[in-house]
Amino acid sequence: MKTFDLRQMALESGGEYVFGVKDTGSHACYMIYGVLGPGEKGRIVNPGAGHEEIVLAQRGDIEVSGQMSGTLKEGSSFHIAGDEECLLENNSSGEAVYIIAGGHSGEGHH
């Protein structure tokens, strides 16, 4: 079984890593592992035409603004599709981790 240390890969890539086709050879789905440092602002979530994503606050509470707004509590998630857009911010003094699982919607197959 081949495993991937997504946390380490994210940290080496500036805080976020897209686990997808280059790792799996599949265009069907992808997963993003992201780390927001204390007080970090500015991760825009925008799946794009033909894509849908589920955003999960894996560690810490994350503030969300834009198409979706409110506090995404640790362990909670929301769905976003197409050209919808929102911003993720970590207003806490600790690290926050998010996971985004995405794939193609009905019209988004390549």
C-alpha positions as CSV (number, residue, x, y, z in Angstrom):
1,M,0.0,0.0,0.0
2,K,1.4,3.4,-1.0
3,T,0.6,6.2,1.4
4,F,1.1,10.0,1.1
5,D,2.0,12.3,4.0
6,L,-0.3,15.1,2.9
7,R,0.5,17.3,5.9
8,Q,4.2,17.3,5.1
9,M,3.4,17.8,1.4
10,A,1.2,20.7,2.2
11,L,3.8,22.3,4.4
12,E,6.5,21.9,1.7
13,S,4.1,23.5,-0.8
14,G,3.3,26.7,1.1
15,G,0.4,25.4,3.3
16,E,-1.7,23.5,0.8
17,Y,-1.4,20.3,-1.3
18,V,-3.7,19.1,-4.0
19,F,-3.8,15.3,-4.0
20,G,-5.0,14.3,-7.4
21,V,-4.2,13.1,-10.9
22,K,-0.4,13.4,-10.6
23,D,-0.6,11.2,-7.5
24,T,-3.4,8.8,-8.5
25,G,-3.5,8.9,-12.3
26,S,-7.3,9.6,-12.1
27,H,-9.2,12.7,-13.1
28,A,-12.4,11.6,-11.3
29,C,-11.7,13.2,-7.9
30,Y,-9.1,15.2,-5.9
31,M,-8.5,16.1,-2.3
32,I,-6.9,19.2,-0.9
33,Y,-5.1,19.3,2.5
34,G,-4.5,22.8,3.8
35,V,-3.0,24.4,6.8
36,L,-3.9,27.9,8.0
37,G,-1.5,29.4,10.5
38,P,-2.7,31.5,13.5
39,G,-4.5,34.6,12.2
40,E,-4.0,33.6,8.5
41,K,-6.5,35.0,6.0
42,G,-7.0,34.5,2.4
43,R,-7.7,31.0,1.2
44,I,-10.3,31.4,-1.6
45,V,-12.4,28.4,-2.3
46,N,-13.8,28.4,-5.9
47,P,-14.4,25.0,-7.5
48,G,-14.9,26.4,-11.0
49,A,-17.3,25.4,-13.7
50,G,-18.1,21.7,-13.8
51,H,-16.6,21.0,-10.3
52,E,-18.1,20.6,-6.8
53,E,-16.3,20.5,-3.5
54,I,-17.0,19.6,0.1
55,V,-15.0,21.7,2.6
56,L,-14.3,20.2,6.1
57,A,-12.8,22.0,9.1
58,Q,-10.6,19.1,10.3
59,R,-8.8,21.0,13.1
60,G,-10.0,24.3,14.6
61,D,-12.8,26.6,13.7
62,I,-12.6,28.5,10.4
63,E,-14.3,31.7,9.5
64,V,-16.0,31.7,6.1
65,S,-17.2,34.7,4.1
66,G,-18.6,35.2,0.6
67,Q,-21.1,32.9,-1.0
68,M,-21.1,31.0,2.3
69,S,-20.6,32.8,5.5
70,G,-20.3,32.0,9.2
71,T,-18.1,29.9,11.4
72,L,-17.2,26.4,10.2
73,K,-16.8,24.5,13.4
74,E,-14.2,21.8,13.7
75,G,-15.6,18.6,12.3
76,S,-18.2,20.4,10.2
77,S,-18.4,20.8,6.4
78,F,-20.3,22.5,3.6
79,H,-20.8,22.0,-0.1
80,I,-19.9,24.5,-2.8
81,A,-20.2,24.2,-6.6
82,G,-19.3,25.8,-9.9
83,D,-18.4,29.5,-9.8
84,E,-19.5,30.0,-6.1
85,E,-16.7,31.5,-4.1
86,C,-15.9,32.0,-0.4
87,L,-12.9,32.9,1.7
88,L,-11.4,30.8,4.6
89,E,-9.8,32.6,7.5
90,N,-8.2,31.4,10.7
91,N,-8.9,34.0,13.4
92,S,-7.6,31.8,16.2
93,S,-4.2,31.8,17.9
94,G,-3.7,28.1,16.9
95,E,-3.3,26.3,13.6
96,A,-6.4,25.3,11.6
97,V,-6.5,22.4,9.1
98,Y,-9.1,22.0,6.3
99,I,-9.8,19.2,3.8
100,I,-11.5,19.9,0.5
101,A,-12.8,16.9,-1.4
102,G,-13.7,17.6,-5.0
103,G,-14.8,16.1,-8.2
104,H,-16.6,16.7,-11.5
105,S,-20.3,17.5,-11.5
106,G,-22.5,16.1,-14.3
107,E,-21.3,18.6,-16.9
108,G,-17.7,18.6,-15.7
109,H,-16.3,15.4,-17.0
110,H,-13.2,15.6,-19.0
